[in-house]
Amino acid sequence: MKTNRPARDYVRVLKPAGTYVTVGGLTGYLLQLLLLGPWFALTGRRRLRILALKPNQGLAHLRELFDAGKLLPVIDRSYALPDSAEAFRRFGAALHRGKLIIDLV
């Protein structure tokens, strides 16, 4: 999730012992998470975390696996362009088990 609200908004909707994890967002709100996260964890057992991503880390190893045939893409379904709304509905409902392909031809 991308943080675009104050930290208290996320804490308010978390279950007890719940955790909110973000991979980015607005700088001011990320600073709130860093500064207030430990306090929320102590007072309400709700945790706020920021996940630092390292782009392309391990990409060479993934390519080796792909080239060796040990890593295969999983395609859930292909859709014609006029049916793309159905593809987005399936994606939004989290019913897919792999990539959804929209054929533009």
N, C-alpha and C positions, 0 to 999 in steps of 0.2 A: 504494500500500500504506500502511497505517496502522502506525506504529511502536509496538509493544508488547513489545519484547524489548531486551536490552542490545545495544549496537553490535557487540560481538565476535561475537554470534550471526549477524548478517548478514554480517560480513566472512568468517567461517568457511566459509559456503556459496557465496560468490561465486567465480567463476572468476578467474584472473589477469586484470587489467585490467577486471574487472567493475565495474558501478556499481549501487548501491542508491539508489532515489529514493523519498522518502516525501512524503505530502501532509498529514501530521498524526500525532498520537499522544500518548502520555503525556509530560508536560513533562520529567521526569527523563531519559527515554531520548532525547528530542530534544536536550537539552543535551549528552548524551554524543556524539551525532552531530556537533554543532557543534564540540565541543572535541577529540574524538578523530579526526574525519574527516581533517584534514590529516595527522596522524601515520600513519594507515592508508594514505593515498595515497602517502606517501613510502616506507614500509617494505614495502608489498606490492602497490603499484599498484592497489589496490582503492579505489574512491571511494564516499563516502557523501554524499548530497545531500538537502537539504530543499527542496521545491518550494513556494513561496509562491503561493497562489491569491488572486486578486482577484475576489470574487463579483460577478457581473453586469457585469463589464467588457465592453464591446462589445455589450451586449444590445440597445441601441437600433439599432445597425447590423444585427444579425441580424434584428431585427423588420422593418426596411426591406427586407432581402433576401427574407424570408418573404412579406411583403405584396406584393412585386413578382413573386412566383412564381419567384424565382431560387434559393430554398432550399426543398427538399422533404424531408419526413420519409421515412425508409426503413423500411418495415415488413417484417420477415422472415416472420413467420407470426402467425396468430391462433389461440388455443386456447380451447376451452370450459373452464369452471371445473373440471369433473371431470378434464380432461387437463392441469391446471396442473403436475403432477409432471413430465410430459414436457417442458414449457416450461423448467422449472428445470434439468432434465438437459441440455437443448440449450444453455442459457445457461452452465452450469457447464463444459461441454465446449468452450466457445467456438466453437460451430458456427454461430452466428447471424451474419447480415450486416447487421442492422438491429435495430429494436425488436421485442420479442416482446410480443404483446397477449394478455391473459387477459380473456376476455369474462365478466363477472359476471352477465349476464342469462340 
